[in-house]
Amino acid sequence: MSPKSTPGTPPVKHSNPSQKLPSARGIRRACSKELYRTAKRLKVYISPDQMKQAEELYYGKVIANLLWIGENRDNRKKLCEWWNTDVSAEIAALWNVDMEPLQAAFQQAFGGYRL
């Protein structure tokens, strides 16, 4: 049983450094939202088919690297760097856009900053 938290203290589940990994559904939804926000910042039309393919690609990469992503979940800069090296080139080719604007749009959508 988990101890009850007193008023003014954070819940126990948030102070546990070994948090559970997110569910597959949660990962899929997060990938979808991140790509939607990225496409919106690009101001380029992305067809629903291209978006679905990009979501599947991104989801697959996240699942393949889930332990590393889980360990670095609080370091958005590191996660953006991973996305730039492992994911952005394939999505840029799929969406027929240049990689630099895509990376900048993702960084703004995901972390709200520039590297």
Buried (B, 14 or more C-beta within 10 A) or exposed (E): EEEEEEEEEEEEEEEEEEEEEBEEEEBBBBBBEBBBBBBEBBEEEBEEEBBEBBBEBBBEBBEEBBEEBEEBEEEBEBBBBBBBEBBBEBBBEBBEBEBEBBBBBBBBBBBEEEE
